[in-house]
Amino acid sequence: MPYKESDVDFEEYFDDVIGVTVPEHLEPVDVVMRVSNTRFNYVRTKPLHLSQRVVSEDKNHTTISINVKITKELIALILSFGPDIEVVSPASLRAEITKNIRALNYIYCIDEEKLHGK
């Protein structure tokens, strides 16, 4: 198959997502997250997204905001930080993260019970 030039501006095309999935039907939203200060230096030096902004800071956490489409890659990235990142808003993303954590908890609690003969 011959090579075909693309007229897509890929920098702009991927501008509002984390990862490579670009759901055309979704609009970007402001995602607000509280990051533990023990992990914030990592997030500061390696931003989650180019739109990352600091919203507020306190003794234990830094609250950041990014403007992105909600994708599976975003959810996976947030989950990869474990308890060091908490989604504040939007509520729909917080609920999706909660659903994932409950599913993981169920799997690992059931396995733990099997290991200990419960």
N, C-alpha and C positions, 0 to 999 in steps of 0.2 A: 504494500500500500504506500503510495507516495506521501511525502511530508506535506502537511497543509498548514500554512501560516494562520495564526489566530489573531483576531482583532481585539481580544479581551485584554484589558489592563489588569493583570493579575494582582498587582499591589492594591489596587482599588477593590477588586473582586473579593479578596480575602481580608479586607480592611476591618470588618466588623465581626469576625469570628476568631475563635481559638481552634486550631486544627485546620482540617481541609474540607469539612462538610459545610456547605453553604446552603442552608434552607431558604429558598427564594421567597417562601410564603411568610417568613417571620421578619419582624422588625427588630432592630437592636433595642435593648433596654439597659437601663442603669442597674448594674449588679453591685450591691453594697456588701462588703465583707469585713469582718473583724479578724485581724491577724494578730496572733500572739507576738509580743515583742521579741521573743526568743527566735522566731522565724522571720520577722519582718526584714531584717537586713538582707536575707536571701531574696525576698520578694521585691525589696527596694532596688537591689542590684540586677535582678533578673525579673523585670516586670511581667506580670501575667499577660498583659496586653499593652499595646502602645497608648491606649486611652487611660491607663491607670493614673489615678489621682488620689492624694491623701485627703481624706475628709476631716479626720480628727485624730488626736493622739491622747492617750492617757498613760498611766504608770505601767499597765500590763498589756495594752493592745493599741494597735493602730488601725483605724478604719479607713478602708480604701474603696474606690468606686472604679468600675470599668464599664464601658458601653459596648455591649456585644449581643449577638444573637445567642440564645440558649441552645446549645448543642450537646451531644453525648460527650464530645471531647472536653467541653467546659466542665461538665459534671465529673468526668474522670479526673480532671486536673484538680478540682476542688477536693474530691475525695482523697487524692494522693497526699494531701497535707494533713490528713487525719484530724486530730482535735486542734490543730494550730490555725485553722481557718473556719469561721462560722459565717454562713450566709445570713445576712440581716434582711435583705430584700432583693428581688421581689418575693412575695409569699409563695408563688407557684414554684420557684426554683428551690426555696427552702423546703417545701413539701417534697419535692423530687429527691433532694439530698436525704431527707429524713426517711423516705421510702427505701432508698438504697442502703442506708445504715441499718434499718430494721431487717431488711433481707439478709444482710451480712451477719447481723447479730443472731438471727434465727439459724442460719447455716452453722455458724461456729458454736452456738450454744447447744444445738442438737448434737454436733460432732463431739463436743466436750462431754455431754451426758453419756453418749455411747462409749467414749473412752473410759469413763469412770463407772460404767455399769448402771446408770440411773434409768 
